[in-house]
């Protein structure tokens, strides 16, 4: 569902009952592209007070 962009990485990792880090490693293992756009990047920057 993550690959089809139905779930976000957070939703998918929660569904799989693994941490975000573990889910990211699974994506890498199975050569699944990480969906991460500019809007998500800007949100992350705000969350760590870079903006």
C-alpha positions in Angstrom: 0.0 0.0 0.0 3.0 2.3 0.6 4.3 1.6 -2.9 0.9 2.5 -4.4 0.9 5.7 -2.3 -2.2 4.7 -0.3 -0.3 4.8 3.0 2.4 7.3 4.1 5.6 5.9 5.5 4.3 6.5 9.0 1.0 4.7 8.3 2.8 1.8 6.6 5.4 1.4 9.4 2.6 1.4 11.9 0.6 -1.1 9.9 3.7 -3.3 9.6 4.3 -2.9 13.4 7.9 -1.7 12.9 9.7 1.5 13.5 10.1 4.1 10.8 13.8 3.2 10.6 13.0 -0.5 10.2 10.4 0.2 7.6 13.0 2.4 5.7 15.4 -0.5 5.8 12.8 -2.8 4.4 12.1 -0.4 1.5 15.8 -0.4 0.8 16.0 -4.2 0.9 13.1 -4.6 -1.5 14.3 -1.7 -3.7 11.1 0.4 -3.2 11.5 4.1 -3.9 10.9 6.3 -0.9 8.1 8.8 -1.6 9.4 12.1 -0.1 8.4 15.3 -1.8 9.3 19.0 -1.3 6.2 19.6 0.9 7.2 16.8 3.2 10.8 18.1 3.4 9.7 21.6 4.3 7.4 20.1 6.9 10.3 18.2 8.4 12.5 21.3 8.4 9.8 23.2 10.3 9.6 20.3 12.8 13.3 20.6 13.6 13.1 24.4 13.8 15.3 25.1 10.7 12.9 27.5 9.2 
